Amino acid sequence: MDYQVMIVGGGIAGLTLAVKLASCSIDVLLVEKDAKSGLIYKGELLQPKSLKILDKLGVYEDIQQNWESLPSIVMTEYDQDGDELELIGKNEFRYDIIHSKYNTSVMIPHEKLKEILFQKAKLFPHFHHIRPGKFTGFMNKHNRRIAKVKTSDEEIAIEAGFYIGAEGRISPVRNEMNVTLKKYSYNHHFLTVSFPKPPSLKTSSIITTQKRFLGLFPLPDDQVRSVLLIKPGEYKIMRKEGLESFYHTYIELLPELEGFVDQIQSWNQVQLMIPVRHNVSNYIQDNCVLVGDAAHSVHPMAGEGMNLAIQDSDVLGELLCWMYDTSQTDPIHLKWYEQVRKPRAEFVSKLSNQAALLYSFPSSAWQKLRMGGIHNTARNSKLHFKQMLNTSGLGIWRFTLMDRMKQIGLLPHFLGSRSISPYEQEKHFFTEIENYPWLKLGSDQRRNS
Ligand SMILES: Cc1cc2nc3c(=O)[nH]c(=O)nc-3n(C[C@H](O)[C@H](O)[C@H](O)COP(=O)(O)OP(=O)(O)OC[C@H]3O[C@@H](n4cnc5c(N)ncnc54)[C@H](O)[C@@H]3O)c2cc1C
C-alpha cells in the first residue's frame, strides 16, 4: 500500500479533507491535475458552520485576516417602469440572531482560501501531493483497485486504502463507481464579475425588480462580487451592445455603482455561469467515496456549494481518523458518512432550489408572491431564525405547513412570532453525536459493527 488515503482533486473539498487527515497522522496523497490555480470564479461565501470547521482545523485566524465579514443580507425590491424604479420592499436577514461565535457569513477569495488550506496541509509530515497529476482511472490487480495518475512525464500506479473523489462536477472517480446522477437545469444564467466597491455598500445586498436580479457581495480590499441573473442568450446580445449597456443595467438598479462598475475594462473579466443541480444515488462504493461537487452541486443562489464541500470533508475526515485510530478500517464503516451527509446536502440543495425558483419567473404577480414571502419570513422572529439557521449549516429547523401558510400570507405573519432564546436555539443545532454518530458506539458494538 502506497498511502492510506488518496484524494483526487485539490479544490476546497480535497484540501479540507487533506488537512484533517494529515493532522490525524494518516498518510494522505492529494493529486491535483492543474499546475496553477484556476482563473474562473468559484464561490467566495462561507457560512457559519464552515467557519466553525475551519476554526477546528486551525486556520481561522488566517482566513479572518483575508475575509470581509457580512453579518446580514439586505433584500430590496423595486417596481420598475422603464427607467423609473419605485421602492416596494426592503428586508434584512441577520446571521447575528444566531447564538454562536460563528454568527456571520464571510467573503474570502476562493484561491486565497485554497492557498491557506494548502499551506496548512504542508505543515504535516503525513501530507503528500502530486501537482500536476491527473487521475485517469483504476486498474485491477489481485482484486485490488490501483489508481492510474498521469504526471507531466509519466503514468504512475498508486495503491491506497481509500480513494476519495473530490474532483468537482466532472468526477472520474464517480464514473468508476456504480452511481446514478440526477441532474436538473434552470431557465436562467448568471453573469458574474468583481469590481471596486462604492463605500456606501457595506453588506450583502440583493436588488430585484420584476425582471432583474442583482446580487452584490463585498469582498476584502474594497472589491465587490456581483451576480446578475440573465435569460439564456442574453449574454450574446449584451456583448453585441457593448459594456456601456452592461454598466447601465447595474447603475439603473443602484446609482451608487456609477464610477465603480464602469471600471470593468473588458468582457474577459465577466464570467458566464450556467447553474445546474445534481445529486448522486450513493456517496460510497467499497473503498471509494465522493465529496463536494462530485457528490452534489447546488444552485449558486444560496451560496452553499463550497460550504457543503467543507462540511462533507469534516464528517468524512473525522470518520476516517476514527477508523484508523481504532484500527477499524473496514470500508463498511463509511456508511456513517453517507448517513450523515446525504440527507443534509439534499436538504440544502432543496433550499437553494427554492431560492432559485423565487427569482425564476419575471412577472409582477410572481414578484408580489416572492416579496410577501420574504417580508413575512423577515418579520416573524421564529421564521427569521429558522431561515438563518437552515442557511448557516449549524443545524436544521424545518418550516412546517403553518410556517408556509404564514410565509405566503394565508395566516398573519405575526402569529407565533417570538424571539428564540439561546437555550431553545441550542436544541436545533447539530450535536456532536448527530455530526459524528459512530462516536456513540459502545466498545462491544464497535467491535461487532
Ligand atoms: C461560478 C460559481 C460560483 C459559485 N459561488 C459559490 C458561493 O458563493 N458559495 C459557495 O459556497 N459555493 C459557490 N460555488 C460552488 C463552489 O465553488 C463549489 O461547490 C466548490 O468549489 C466545490 O468544491 P470541490 O472541491 O468539490 O470542487 P472543485 O472546486 O471543482 O475542485 C475540484 C478540483 O479537482 C481537480 N480535478 C478534476 N479532475 C481531476 C482529475 N482527474 N485528477 C486530478 N484532479 C482533478 C480540479 O482541477 C479542481 O482543482 C460556486 C460555483 C461556481 C462554478
The ligand as a Tripos MOL2 file, in Angstrom:
@<TRIPOS>MOLECULE
LIG
   53    58     1     0     0
SMALL
NO_CHARGES

@<TRIPOS>ATOM
      1 C1        -19.4450   30.3660  -10.7280 C.3       1 LIG1
      2 C2        -19.6150   29.6720   -9.4180 C.ar      1 LIG1
      3 C3        -19.9920   30.4080   -8.2860 C.ar      1 LIG1
      4 C4        -20.1280   29.7770   -7.0630 C.ar      1 LIG1
      5 N1        -20.4640   30.5130   -5.9330 N.ar      1 LIG1
      6 C5        -20.4550   29.9170   -4.7100 C.ar      1 LIG1
      7 C6        -20.6150   30.6560   -3.4860 C.ar      1 LIG1
      8 O1        -20.7740   31.8690   -3.4710 O.2       1 LIG1
      9 N2        -20.5790   29.9810   -2.2990 N.ar      1 LIG1
     10 C7        -20.3790   28.6510   -2.2640 C.ar      1 LIG1
     11 O2        -20.3880   28.0770   -1.1690 O.2       1 LIG1
     12 N3        -20.2100   27.9250   -3.4020 N.ar      1 LIG1
     13 C8        -20.2080   28.5210   -4.6130 C.ar      1 LIG1
     14 N4        -19.9890   27.8020   -5.7390 N.ar      1 LIG1
     15 C9        -19.8030   26.3820   -5.6520 C.3       1 LIG1
     16 C10       -18.4010   26.0460   -5.2150 C.3       1 LIG1
     17 O3        -17.4440   26.7110   -5.9880 O.3       1 LIG1
     18 C11       -18.2230   24.5600   -5.3270 C.3       1 LIG1
     19 O4        -19.3060   23.9060   -4.7170 O.3       1 LIG1
     20 C12       -16.9310   24.1450   -4.6500 C.3       1 LIG1
     21 O5        -15.8380   24.7480   -5.3000 O.3       1 LIG1
     22 C13       -16.8020   22.6450   -4.7140 C.3       1 LIG1
     23 O6        -15.5420   22.2810   -4.2780 O.3       1 LIG1
     24 P1        -14.9200   20.9160   -4.7260 P.3       1 LIG1
     25 O7        -13.6010   20.8570   -4.0580 O.co2     1 LIG1
     26 O8        -15.9090   19.8270   -4.5030 O.co2     1 LIG1
     27 O9        -14.7490   21.0140   -6.3250 O.3       1 LIG1
     28 P2        -13.8640   21.9760   -7.1970 P.3       1 LIG1
     29 O10       -13.7210   23.3140   -6.5930 O.co2     1 LIG1
     30 O11       -14.4160   21.9000   -8.5750 O.co2     1 LIG1
     31 O12       -12.4160   21.3070   -7.1680 O.3       1 LIG1
     32 C14       -12.1320   20.1250   -7.8700 C.3       1 LIG1
     33 C15       -10.6280   20.0290   -8.1270 C.3       1 LIG1
     34 O13       -10.3390   18.7570   -8.6910 O.3       1 LIG1
     35 C16        -9.4130   18.8940   -9.7630 C.3       1 LIG1
     36 N5         -9.5920   17.7480  -10.6730 N.ar      1 LIG1
     37 C17       -10.6240   17.4990  -11.5080 C.ar      1 LIG1
     38 N6        -10.4440   16.3510  -12.1760 N.ar      1 LIG1
     39 C18        -9.2740   15.8380  -11.7490 C.ar      1 LIG1
     40 C19        -8.5400   14.6560  -12.0580 C.ar      1 LIG1
     41 N7         -8.9780   13.7650  -12.9680 N.pl3     1 LIG1
     42 N8         -7.3470   14.4300  -11.4450 N.ar      1 LIG1
     43 C20        -6.8780   15.3270  -10.5250 C.ar      1 LIG1
     44 N9         -7.5210   16.4630  -10.1980 N.ar      1 LIG1
     45 C21        -8.7130   16.7170  -10.7830 C.ar      1 LIG1
     46 C22        -9.7850   20.2480  -10.3750 C.3       1 LIG1
     47 O14        -8.7100   20.8010  -11.1130 O.3       1 LIG1
     48 C23       -10.1340   21.0650   -9.1280 C.3       1 LIG1
     49 O15        -8.9960   21.7220   -8.6050 O.3       1 LIG1
     50 C24       -19.8890   28.3950   -6.9830 C.ar      1 LIG1
     51 C25       -19.5200   27.6540   -8.1180 C.ar      1 LIG1
     52 C26       -19.3860   28.2810   -9.3250 C.ar      1 LIG1
     53 C27       -18.9650   27.4710  -10.5400 C.3       1 LIG1
@<TRIPOS>BOND
     1     1     2 1
     2     2     3 ar
     3     2    52 ar
     4     3     4 ar
     5     4     5 ar
     6     4    50 ar
     7     5     6 ar
     8     6     7 ar
     9     6    13 1
    10     7     8 2
    11     7     9 ar
    12     9    10 ar
    13    10    11 2
    14    10    12 ar
    15    12    13 ar
    16    13    14 ar
    17    14    15 1
    18    14    50 ar
    19    15    16 1
    20    16    17 1
    21    16    18 1
    22    18    19 1
    23    18    20 1
    24    20    21 1
    25    20    22 1
    26    22    23 1
    27    23    24 1
    28    24    25 2
    29    24    26 1
    30    24    27 1
    31    27    28 1
    32    28    29 2
    33    28    30 1
    34    28    31 1
    35    31    32 1
    36    32    33 1
    37    33    34 1
    38    33    48 1
    39    34    35 1
    40    35    36 1
    41    35    46 1
    42    36    37 ar
    43    36    45 ar
    44    37    38 ar
    45    38    39 ar
    46    39    40 ar
    47    39    45 ar
    48    40    41 1
    49    40    42 ar
    50    42    43 ar
    51    43    44 ar
    52    44    45 ar
    53    46    47 1
    54    46    48 1
    55    48    49 1
    56    50    51 ar
    57    51    52 ar
    58    52    53 1
@<TRIPOS>SUBSTRUCTURE
     1 LIG1         1 GROUP 0 **** ****
